[in-house]
C-alpha cells in the first residue's frame, strides 16, 4: 500500500482550516505557517508507520524456540501444550516422562483420569495424580493458559510432603498406643484395688502396687523420651556452640546409666581426651542411652565396654559394645526408627520405650557426626558415634594413660575385642 493511500487527508484538511482561522484572528502569518508545517509533518510520519497489531495477535505469535530456551534448565518438569499436544518439554520433564513425550497428546502422556479431566475442560487449575512415574508417587499438575492455543503444564512432586504427613500420622498413632498400654495397666490395677478394698491380701496388694509403680515409671520414661525427641528435632538446625571435654562427660554419663546395681559390668577406657563443640546435655543423653541399651540387652554376666578415642585426625569416637545375643543384619537399618524394637516383649519388660536410638541419631546429626551400628548374632553389638573435633590442637593424645606401656596403635585399627 503506497504513501498516498495511507496519507491522512482529513487531517490535512483540518490543518488547513486551522491555518486560515489563525490568519483571520490576526496571528502572525509566519507563526501560523510554522504550526501548519509541524502538524502536516506529524501526520506524514504517522502515515508512514505501520499499525500496531493487537496484543492478542502478538501473544499468538510467541516463538516456541525462545520459550524452550527459557524453561529448558528449570529443575521443575515443565511442558508447553498446543491444543493439548505437547509442543515442548524441558529436560526435567523429558527425564521424568521420556523424550518421546514431545509431540504426544498430553492426555496420553499423563494418562491419569484427574489430569485428563483437567486437560479436557481446557481450564486453568490443578490436579493431584498418583503413580505417574512410580506407584507411590504423588504429583500436582498445574495448568496455566498462555493464549487460546498454548498452555503451560507444571509438575510438582509432592511425594516427600505426603511421606512426612504419613510419618507424622504413624508417629502419633504409635505414641498413642505406647501411652495407652501402661495407662491401661495402671487404671486396671487401681480399679481392682479400689473395688476389692479390704479383700485383697497384703502380698497381692503389694504385687499390684509394684506393677502400678513399674508402669508409671515406664509412662514417665516414655513421656520424657517424647519430649527429648521433640526438643532435639526442634533444635536440629541450630549448631551447638559450647566447647566440651568428652572424657569427663563420657565417664559421668556412663556411670549414671549403669547406676550402683550395674556398675560392676561397666568397663570404661580412655585412649584420648578430645574436645568437641556440642550440647552438654544432649551428648550426655547419647552416652546414657547407648550404655543403658548395652546393659539391658547384653548378657547379664558379661561386661559392657565404653571406649573414647580418636577415629581420624579430626574426629572423636565413642564406642559402646556389649556381649549379648546380637541383632540380625536385616534389622540393623531399622534400629533408629521411632518405636522400633527387635524384641517388643523383652524391650517393654526391661522398660524400653523404643525411642532411645532415634534420639541418639537426631543428636548425632545435629552435631554433624556419624552413627554406626554393627552386630553379630551370638556375639554382641557395637555402636560407634563419631564427632568432629573442636580444634586441631585437640588432636594430640593428651590424657592418654601412660601405663599403657607406649601402646599407641593407629586409631582406625583400635578395634574392641
Secondary structure, DSSP 8 states (H G I E B T S, - for coil): --HHHHS-HHHHHHHHHHHHHHHHTT--HHHHHHHHHHHHHHHHHHHHS-----HHHHHHT--HHHHHHHHTT-SSEEEEEETTEEEEE-HHHHHHH-GGGTTSBHHHHH--HHHHHHHHTT-SEEEEEE-SSSTT-EEEEEEEESSSSEEEEEEEE-HHHHHHHHHHHHHHHHHHHHHHHHHHHHHHHHHHHHHTTTTS-HHHHHHHHHHHHHHHHHHHHHHHHHHHHHHHHHTTTS---EEEEHHHHHHHHHHHHHHHHHGGGEEEEES---EEEE-HHHHHHHHHHHHHHHHHHB-TTS-EEEEEEEEETTEEEEEEE--BS---HHHHTTTTSTT--SSHHHHHHTT--S-HHHHHHHHHHHTT-EEEEEEETTTEEEEEEEEEBS-GGGGS-TT--GGGTT----GGG----
